Amino acid sequence: MGIGTGIALIVIGAILVFALNIDTGGFVDLDLIGYILMGAGALVFLISLVFVTRSRRTETVDRTAVDPATGERVTRRSIRDNEPLA
């Protein structure tokens, strides 16, 4: 679910609320379903924006060990980017 899904839910909900005038005999309230879809779409849209705009963090780990064959110190550095999957 992403930004496009949130926008799609908002549009479908708005169509149900404002564009359709169908009498279902009181069995289903299309206005209520439309408002629920618009609220869910807004929530999905905001959550997706938070994940997209989240700041990048980089972790750096240094490991130092002694090489048993030569007796030298060996330092290994690993860098990992924590990018959100969008």
PABA-898841 format. One record per atom (N, C-alpha, C, O): residue number from 1; residue in one letter; y, z, x; atom name. Coordinates in steps of 0.1 Angstrom, whole numbers, m for minus. Atoms other than C-alpha are relative to their C-alpha. Layout:
# PABA-898841
<resi:NUM resn:a north:Y up:Z east:X name:CA>
...
END
This chain:
# PABA-898841
<resi:1 resn:m north:m12 up:0 east:9 name:N>
<resi:1 resn:m north:0 up:0 east:0 name:CA>
<resi:1 resn:m north:12 up:0 east:9 name:C>
<resi:1 resn:m north:13 up:8 east:18 name:O>
<resi:2 resn:g north:m12 up:1 east:m8 name:N>
<resi:2 resn:g north:33 up:m9 east:14 name:CA>
<resi:2 resn:g north:13 up:m2 east:m8 name:C>
<resi:2 resn:g north:13 up:1 east:m20 name:O>
<resi:3 resn:i north:m13 up:2 east:6 name:N>
<resi:3 resn:i north:69 up:m18 east:6 name:CA>
<resi:3 resn:i north:m2 up:m10 east:m12 name:C>
<resi:3 resn:i north:4 up:m8 east:m22 name:O>
<resi:4 resn:g north:2 up:10 east:11 name:N>
<resi:4 resn:g north:58 up:m49 east:m14 name:CA>
<resi:4 resn:g north:m7 up:6 east:m12 name:C>
<resi:4 resn:g north:m4 up:2 east:m23 name:O>
<resi:5 resn:t north:7 up:m6 east:11 name:N>
<resi:5 resn:t north:34 up:m29 east:m35 name:CA>
<resi:5 resn:t north:9 up:9 east:m8 name:C>
<resi:5 resn:t north:9 up:9 east:m21 name:O>
<resi:6 resn:g north:m9 up:m8 east:7 name:N>
<resi:6 resn:g north:61 up:m4 east:m44 name:CA>
<resi:6 resn:g north:10 up:m8 east:m8 name:C>
<resi:6 resn:g north:13 up:m5 east:m20 name:O>
<resi:7 resn:i north:m9 up:9 east:8 name:N>
<resi:7 resn:i north:85 up:m32 east:m54 name:CA>
<resi:7 resn:i north:m7 up:m6 east:m12 name:C>
<resi:7 resn:i north:m2 up:m7 east:m23 name:O>
<resi:8 resn:a north:7 up:7 east:11 name:N>
<resi:8 resn:a north:58 up:m49 east:m75 name:CA>
<resi:8 resn:a north:m2 up:10 east:m11 name:C>
<resi:8 resn:a north:m1 up:6 east:m23 name:O>
<resi:9 resn:l north:1 up:m10 east:11 name:N>
<resi:9 resn:l north:51 up:m16 east:m94 name:CA>
<resi:9 resn:l north:13 up:2 east:m7 name:C>
<resi:9 resn:l north:12 up:4 east:m19 name:O>
<resi:10 resn:i north:m13 up:m2 east:7 name:N>
<resi:10 resn:i north:88 up:m11 east:m101 name:CA>
<resi:10 resn:i north:2 up:m12 east:m9 name:C>
<resi:10 resn:i north:7 up:m10 east:m20 name:O>
<resi:11 resn:v north:m3 up:12 east:9 name:N>
<resi:11 resn:v north:91 up:m47 east:m114 name:CA>
<resi:11 resn:v north:m9 up:0 east:m12 name:C>
<resi:11 resn:v north:m5 up:m3 east:m23 name:O>
<resi:12 resn:i north:9 up:0 east:12 name:N>
<resi:12 resn:i north:60 up:m45 east:m136 name:CA>
<resi:12 resn:i north:4 up:11 east:m10 name:C>
<resi:12 resn:i north:3 up:9 east:m22 name:O>
<resi:13 resn:g north:m5 up:m11 east:9 name:N>
<resi:13 resn:g north:72 up:m11 east:m150 name:CA>
<resi:13 resn:g north:12 up:m4 east:m7 name:C>
<resi:13 resn:g north:14 up:m1 east:m19 name:O>
<resi:14 resn:a north:m12 up:4 east:7 name:N>
<resi:14 resn:a north:106 up:m25 east:m157 name:CA>
<resi:14 resn:a north:m2 up:m11 east:m10 name:C>
<resi:14 resn:a north:4 up:m11 east:m21 name:O>
<resi:15 resn:i north:3 up:10 east:10 name:N>
<resi:15 resn:i north:91 up:m55 east:m175 name:CA>
<resi:15 resn:i north:m6 up:7 east:m12 name:C>
<resi:15 resn:i north:m3 up:3 east:m24 name:O>
<resi:16 resn:l north:6 up:m7 east:12 name:N>
<resi:16 resn:l north:70 up:m32 east:m197 name:CA>
<resi:16 resn:l north:11 up:8 east:m8 name:C>
<resi:16 resn:l north:10 up:8 east:m20 name:O>
<resi:17 resn:v north:m10 up:m8 east:7 name:N>
<resi:17 resn:v north:100 up:m10 east:m205 name:CA>
<resi:17 resn:v north:11 up:m9 east:m7 name:C>
<resi:17 resn:v north:14 up:m7 east:m18 name:O>
<resi:18 resn:f north:m12 up:7 east:5 name:N>
<resi:18 resn:f north:129 up:m35 east:m209 name:CA>
<resi:18 resn:f north:m3 up:m14 east:m6 name:C>
<resi:18 resn:f north:5 up:m18 east:m14 name:O>
<resi:19 resn:a north:2 up:14 east:4 name:N>
<resi:19 resn:a north:114 up:m69 east:m215 name:CA>
<resi:19 resn:a north:m10 up:m2 east:m12 name:C>
<resi:19 resn:a north:m8 up:m11 east:m20 name:O>
<resi:20 resn:l north:10 up:1 east:10 name:N>
<resi:20 resn:l north:85 up:m64 east:m238 name:CA>
<resi:20 resn:l north:3 up:8 east:m13 name:C>
<resi:20 resn:l north:8 up:20 east:m11 name:O>
<resi:21 resn:n north:m2 up:m7 east:13 name:N>
<resi:21 resn:n north:88 up:m54 east:m275 name:CA>
<resi:21 resn:n north:m12 up:m2 east:m8 name:C>
<resi:21 resn:n north:m11 up:m9 east:m18 name:O>
<resi:22 resn:i north:13 up:2 east:7 name:N>
<resi:22 resn:i north:52 up:m52 east:m286 name:CA>
<resi:22 resn:i north:m3 up:13 east:m8 name:C>
<resi:22 resn:i north:m2 up:24 east:m2 name:O>
<resi:23 resn:d north:4 up:m12 east:8 name:N>
<resi:23 resn:d north:41 up:m28 east:m314 name:CA>
<resi:23 resn:d north:m15 up:1 east:1 name:C>
<resi:23 resn:d north:m22 up:m8 east:m4 name:O>
<resi:24 resn:t north:14 up:m2 east:m1 name:N>
<resi:24 resn:t north:7 up:m14 east:m305 name:CA>
<resi:24 resn:t north:m5 up:9 east:m10 name:C>
<resi:24 resn:t north:m17 up:14 east:m9 name:O>
<resi:25 resn:g north:5 up:m9 east:11 name:N>
<resi:25 resn:g north:4 up:7 east:m336 name:CA>
<resi:25 resn:g north:0 up:15 east:4 name:C>
<resi:25 resn:g north:m7 up:22 east:m2 name:O>
<resi:26 resn:g north:m1 up:m14 east:m4 name:N>
<resi:26 resn:g north:12 up:40 east:m318 name:CA>
<resi:26 resn:g north:m12 up:4 east:8 name:C>
<resi:26 resn:g north:m13 up:15 east:12 name:O>
<resi:27 resn:f north:11 up:m3 east:m8 name:N>
<resi:27 resn:f north:m20 up:38 east:m298 name:CA>
<resi:27 resn:f north:3 up:1 east:15 name:C>
<resi:27 resn:f north:m1 up:10 east:21 name:O>
<resi:28 resn:v north:m4 up:0 east:m14 name:N>
<resi:28 resn:v north:m4 up:30 east:m265 name:CA>
<resi:28 resn:v north:15 up:m1 east:1 name:C>
<resi:28 resn:v north:21 up:m10 east:m6 name:O>
<resi:29 resn:d north:m14 up:1 east:m2 name:N>
<resi:29 resn:d north:32 up:37 east:m255 name:CA>
<resi:29 resn:d north:3 up:m8 east:12 name:C>
<resi:29 resn:d north:3 up:m2 east:23 name:O>
<resi:30 resn:l north:m3 up:9 east:m11 name:N>
<resi:30 resn:l north:42 up:8 east:m233 name:CA>
<resi:30 resn:l north:12 up:5 east:8 name:C>
<resi:30 resn:l north:13 up:3 east:20 name:O>
<resi:31 resn:d north:m12 up:m5 east:m7 name:N>
<resi:31 resn:d north:76 up:24 east:m225 name:CA>
<resi:31 resn:d north:m4 up:11 east:10 name:C>
<resi:31 resn:d north:0 up:11 east:21 name:O>
<resi:32 resn:l north:4 up:m11 east:m8 name:N>
<resi:32 resn:l north:59 up:55 east:m211 name:CA>
<resi:32 resn:l north:m8 up:m5 east:12 name:C>
<resi:32 resn:l north:m6 up:m1 east:23 name:O>
<resi:33 resn:i north:7 up:6 east:m11 name:N>
<resi:33 resn:i north:35 up:34 east:m190 name:CA>
<resi:33 resn:i north:9 up:m7 east:10 name:C>
<resi:33 resn:i north:7 up:m6 east:22 name:O>
<resi:34 resn:g north:m10 up:6 east:m9 name:N>
<resi:34 resn:g north:64 up:14 east:m177 name:CA>
<resi:34 resn:g north:8 up:10 east:9 name:C>
<resi:34 resn:g north:10 up:7 east:21 name:O>
<resi:35 resn:y north:m7 up:m10 east:m8 name:N>
<resi:35 resn:y north:83 up:45 east:m167 name:CA>
<resi:35 resn:y north:m9 up:6 east:11 name:C>
<resi:35 resn:y north:m4 up:9 east:22 name:O>
<resi:36 resn:i north:10 up:m6 east:m10 name:N>
<resi:36 resn:i north:52 up:59 east:m149 name:CA>
<resi:36 resn:i north:m2 up:m10 east:11 name:C>
<resi:36 resn:i north:m2 up:m6 east:23 name:O>
<resi:37 resn:l north:2 up:10 east:m11 name:N>
<resi:37 resn:l north:47 up:26 east:m130 name:CA>
<resi:37 resn:l north:13 up:m1 east:8 name:C>
<resi:37 resn:l north:12 up:m2 east:21 name:O>
<resi:38 resn:m north:m12 up:0 east:m8 name:N>
<resi:38 resn:m north:84 up:26 east:m120 name:CA>
<resi:38 resn:m north:1 up:12 east:9 name:C>
<resi:38 resn:m north:6 up:11 east:21 name:O>
<resi:39 resn:g north:m1 up:m12 east:m9 name:N>
<resi:39 resn:g north:82 up:62 east:m107 name:CA>
<resi:39 resn:g north:m10 up:m1 east:11 name:C>
<resi:39 resn:g north:m7 up:3 east:22 name:O>
<resi:40 resn:a north:10 up:1 east:m11 name:N>
<resi:40 resn:a north:50 up:55 east:m88 name:CA>
<resi:40 resn:a north:4 up:m11 east:10 name:C>
<resi:40 resn:a north:2 up:m9 east:22 name:O>
<resi:41 resn:g north:m5 up:11 east:m9 name:N>
<resi:41 resn:g north:65 up:23 east:m74 name:CA>
<resi:41 resn:g north:11 up:6 east:10 name:C>
<resi:41 resn:g north:11 up:2 east:21 name:O>
<resi:42 resn:a north:m11 up:m6 east:m8 name:N>
<resi:42 resn:a north:96 up:43 east:m62 name:CA>
<resi:42 resn:a north:m6 up:9 east:11 name:C>
<resi:42 resn:a north:m2 up:9 east:22 name:O>
<resi:43 resn:l north:7 up:m9 east:m9 name:N>
<resi:43 resn:l north:73 up:69 east:m46 name:CA>
<resi:43 resn:l north:m7 up:m8 east:11 name:C>
<resi:43 resn:l north:m6 up:m4 east:23 name:O>
<resi:44 resn:v north:7 up:8 east:m10 name:N>
<resi:44 resn:v north:52 up:43 east:m28 name:CA>
<resi:44 resn:v north:10 up:m7 east:9 name:C>
<resi:44 resn:v north:8 up:m7 east:21 name:O>
<resi:45 resn:f north:m10 up:6 east:m8 name:N>
<resi:45 resn:f north:83 up:25 east:m16 name:CA>
<resi:45 resn:f north:6 up:10 east:10 name:C>
<resi:45 resn:f north:8 up:6 east:21 name:O>
<resi:46 resn:l north:m6 up:m10 east:m9 name:N>
<resi:46 resn:l north:98 up:57 east:m2 name:CA>
<resi:46 resn:l north:m9 up:4 east:11 name:C>
<resi:46 resn:l north:m6 up:6 east:23 name:O>
<resi:47 resn:i north:10 up:m5 east:m10 name:N>
<resi:47 resn:i north:66 up:68 east:15 name:CA>
<resi:47 resn:i north:m2 up:m11 east:11 name:C>
<resi:47 resn:i north:m3 up:m9 east:23 name:O>
<resi:48 resn:s north:2 up:11 east:m10 name:N>
<resi:48 resn:s north:62 up:33 east:31 name:CA>
<resi:48 resn:s north:12 up:m1 east:9 name:C>
<resi:48 resn:s north:10 up:m4 east:21 name:O>
<resi:49 resn:l north:m12 up:0 east:m9 name:N>
<resi:49 resn:l north:98 up:34 east:44 name:CA>
<resi:49 resn:l north:m1 up:11 east:10 name:C>
<resi:49 resn:l north:3 up:9 east:22 name:O>
<resi:50 resn:v north:2 up:m11 east:m10 name:N>
<resi:50 resn:v north:91 up:68 east:60 name:CA>
<resi:50 resn:v north:m9 up:m4 east:11 name:C>
<resi:50 resn:v north:m6 up:m2 east:23 name:O>
<resi:51 resn:f north:9 up:4 east:m10 name:N>
<resi:51 resn:f north:61 up:54 east:78 name:CA>
<resi:51 resn:f north:5 up:m11 east:9 name:C>
<resi:51 resn:f north:2 up:m12 east:21 name:O>
<resi:52 resn:v north:m6 up:12 east:m8 name:N>
<resi:52 resn:v north:79 up:22 east:89 name:CA>
<resi:52 resn:v north:10 up:5 east:10 name:C>
<resi:52 resn:v north:11 up:1 east:21 name:O>
<resi:53 resn:t north:m12 up:m4 east:m8 name:N>
<resi:53 resn:t north:110 up:40 east:102 name:CA>
<resi:53 resn:t north:m3 up:12 east:9 name:C>
<resi:53 resn:t north:5 up:17 east:16 name:O>
<resi:54 resn:r north:3 up:m11 east:m8 name:N>
<resi:54 resn:r north:91 up:68 east:119 name:CA>
<resi:54 resn:r north:2 up:m3 east:15 name:C>
<resi:54 resn:r north:m2 up:m14 east:19 name:O>
<resi:55 resn:s north:m3 up:3 east:m14 name:N>
<resi:55 resn:s north:101 up:71 east:155 name:CA>
<resi:55 resn:s north:m13 up:m1 east:9 name:C>
<resi:55 resn:s north:m23 up:5 east:6 name:O>
<resi:56 resn:r north:11 up:2 east:m9 name:N>
<resi:56 resn:r north:78 up:60 east:183 name:CA>
<resi:56 resn:r north:m1 up:11 east:10 name:C>
<resi:56 resn:r north:10 up:16 east:15 name:O>
<resi:57 resn:r north:2 up:m10 east:m10 name:N>
<resi:57 resn:r north:63 up:86 east:205 name:CA>
<resi:57 resn:r north:m9 up:m5 east:10 name:C>
<resi:57 resn:r north:m19 up:m12 east:7 name:O>
<resi:58 resn:t north:9 up:4 east:m11 name:N>
<resi:58 resn:t north:47 up:81 east:239 name:CA>
<resi:58 resn:t north:m5 up:12 east:6 name:C>
<resi:58 resn:t north:3 up:21 east:10 name:O>
<resi:59 resn:e north:6 up:m11 east:m7 name:N>
<resi:59 resn:e north:23 up:105 east:254 name:CA>
<resi:59 resn:e north:m4 up:m5 east:14 name:C>
<resi:59 resn:e north:m11 up:m15 east:16 name:O>
<resi:60 resn:t north:4 up:3 east:m14 name:N>
<resi:60 resn:t north:18 up:105 east:292 name:CA>
<resi:60 resn:t north:m8 up:12 east:5 name:C>
<resi:60 resn:t north:m4 up:23 east:4 name:O>
<resi:61 resn:v north:9 up:m11 east:m6 name:N>
<resi:61 resn:v north:m11 up:124 east:308 name:CA>
<resi:61 resn:v north:m3 up:m4 east:14 name:C>
<resi:61 resn:v north:m8 up:m15 east:17 name:O>
<resi:62 resn:d north:4 up:2 east:m14 name:N>
<resi:62 resn:d north:m15 up:128 east:345 name:CA>
<resi:62 resn:d north:m12 up:9 east:4 name:C>
<resi:62 resn:d north:m12 up:21 east:0 name:O>
<resi:63 resn:r north:12 up:m7 east:m4 name:N>
<resi:63 resn:r north:m49 up:138 east:359 name:CA>
<resi:63 resn:r north:m1 up:m1 east:15 name:C>
<resi:63 resn:r north:m1 up:m12 east:21 name:O>
<resi:64 resn:t north:2 up:0 east:m14 name:N>
<resi:64 resn:t north:m53 up:148 east:395 name:CA>
<resi:64 resn:t north:m14 up:5 east:4 name:C>
<resi:64 resn:t north:m18 up:16 east:m1 name:O>
<resi:65 resn:a north:13 up:m4 east:m4 name:N>
<resi:65 resn:a north:m87 up:150 east:412 name:CA>
<resi:65 resn:a north:m1 up:m3 east:15 name:C>
<resi:65 resn:a north:7 up:m10 east:21 name:O>
<resi:66 resn:v north:3 up:3 east:m14 name:N>
<resi:66 resn:v north:m101 up:150 east:447 name:CA>
<resi:66 resn:v north:m12 up:m9 east:1 name:C>
<resi:66 resn:v north:m23 up:m6 east:m5 name:O>
<resi:67 resn:d north:11 up:10 east:m2 name:N>
<resi:67 resn:d north:m122 up:120 east:457 name:CA>
<resi:67 resn:d north:m11 up:7 east:10 name:C>
<resi:67 resn:d north:m7 up:10 east:21 name:O>
<resi:68 resn:p north:10 up:m7 east:m9 name:N>
<resi:68 resn:p north:m155 up:135 east:471 name:CA>
<resi:68 resn:p north:m4 up:m8 east:12 name:C>
<resi:68 resn:p north:m8 up:m2 east:22 name:O>
<resi:69 resn:a north:4 up:8 east:m12 name:N>
<resi:69 resn:a north:m161 up:106 east:495 name:CA>
<resi:69 resn:a north:11 up:1 east:11 name:C>
<resi:69 resn:a north:7 up:2 east:23 name:O>
<resi:70 resn:t north:m11 up:1 east:m10 name:N>
<resi:70 resn:t north:m127 up:106 east:512 name:CA>
<resi:70 resn:t north:8 up:13 east:1 name:C>
<resi:70 resn:t north:14 up:16 east:12 name:O>
<resi:71 resn:g north:m8 up:m12 east:0 name:N>
<resi:71 resn:g north:m112 up:140 east:504 name:CA>
<resi:71 resn:g north:14 up:m2 east:m4 name:C>
<resi:71 resn:g north:22 up:8 east:m3 name:O>
<resi:72 resn:e north:m14 up:2 east:4 name:N>
<resi:72 resn:e north:m80 up:124 east:491 name:CA>
<resi:72 resn:e north:2 up:4 east:m14 name:C>
<resi:72 resn:e north:m7 up:5 east:m23 name:O>
<resi:73 resn:r north:m4 up:m3 east:14 name:N>
<resi:73 resn:r north:m62 up:134 east:460 name:CA>
<resi:73 resn:r north:3 up:m13 east:m7 name:C>
<resi:73 resn:r north:10 up:m22 east:m2 name:O>
<resi:74 resn:v north:m1 up:12 east:8 name:N>
<resi:74 resn:v north:m63 up:108 east:433 name:CA>
<resi:74 resn:v north:7 up:4 east:m13 name:C>
<resi:74 resn:v north:2 up:13 east:m20 name:O>
<resi:75 resn:t north:m7 up:m2 east:13 name:N>
<resi:75 resn:t north:m38 up:108 east:404 name:CA>
<resi:75 resn:t north:m2 up:m11 east:m9 name:C>
<resi:75 resn:t north:1 up:m23 east:m5 name:O>
<resi:76 resn:r north:2 up:10 east:10 name:N>
<resi:76 resn:r north:m46 up:89 east:373 name:CA>
<resi:76 resn:r north:10 up:3 east:m12 name:C>
<resi:76 resn:r north:11 up:14 east:m16 name:O>
<resi:77 resn:r north:m10 up:m1 east:10 name:N>
<resi:77 resn:r north:m19 up:83 east:347 name:CA>
<resi:77 resn:r north:m4 up:m9 east:m12 name:C>
<resi:77 resn:r north:m7 up:m20 east:m10 name:O>
<resi:78 resn:s north:3 up:8 east:12 name:N>
<resi:78 resn:s north:m26 up:72 east:311 name:CA>
<resi:78 resn:s north:12 up:2 east:m10 name:C>
<resi:78 resn:s north:17 up:13 east:m12 name:O>
<resi:79 resn:i north:m11 up:0 east:10 name:N>
<resi:79 resn:i north:1 up:63 east:286 name:CA>
<resi:79 resn:i north:m5 up:m6 east:m13 name:C>
<resi:79 resn:i north:m11 up:m16 east:m13 name:O>
<resi:80 resn:r north:5 up:4 east:14 name:N>
<resi:80 resn:r north:m5 up:60 east:249 name:CA>
<resi:80 resn:r north:12 up:0 east:m9 name:C>
<resi:80 resn:r north:20 up:10 east:m10 name:O>
<resi:81 resn:d north:m11 up:1 east:10 name:N>
<resi:81 resn:d north:20 up:47 east:223 name:CA>
<resi:81 resn:d north:m6 up:4 east:m13 name:C>
<resi:81 resn:d north:m17 up:m1 east:m17 name:O>
<resi:82 resn:n north:4 up:m4 east:13 name:N>
<resi:82 resn:n north:17 up:63 east:189 name:CA>
<resi:82 resn:n north:9 up:m8 east:m10 name:C>
<resi:82 resn:n north:18 up:m2 east:m16 name:O>
<resi:83 resn:e north:m8 up:8 east:10 name:N>
<resi:83 resn:e north:30 up:35 east:167 name:CA>
<resi:83 resn:e north:m7 up:1 east:m13 name:C>
<resi:83 resn:e north:m19 up:1 east:m14 name:O>
<resi:84 resn:p north:6 up:0 east:13 name:N>
<resi:84 resn:p north:25 up:36 east:130 name:CA>
<resi:84 resn:p north:m7 up:m13 east:m3 name:C>
<resi:84 resn:p north:m1 up:m24 east:1 name:O>
<resi:85 resn:l north:7 up:12 east:5 name:N>
<resi:85 resn:l north:1 up:11 east:115 name:CA>
<resi:85 resn:l north:7 up:m5 east:m13 name:C>
<resi:85 resn:l north:5 up:2 east:m23 name:O>
<resi:86 resn:a north:m7 up:5 east:12 name:N>
<resi:86 resn:a north:22 up:m9 east:91 name:CA>
<resi:86 resn:a north:m7 up:m11 east:m7 name:C>
<resi:86 resn:a north:m2 up:m16 east:m17 name:O>
END
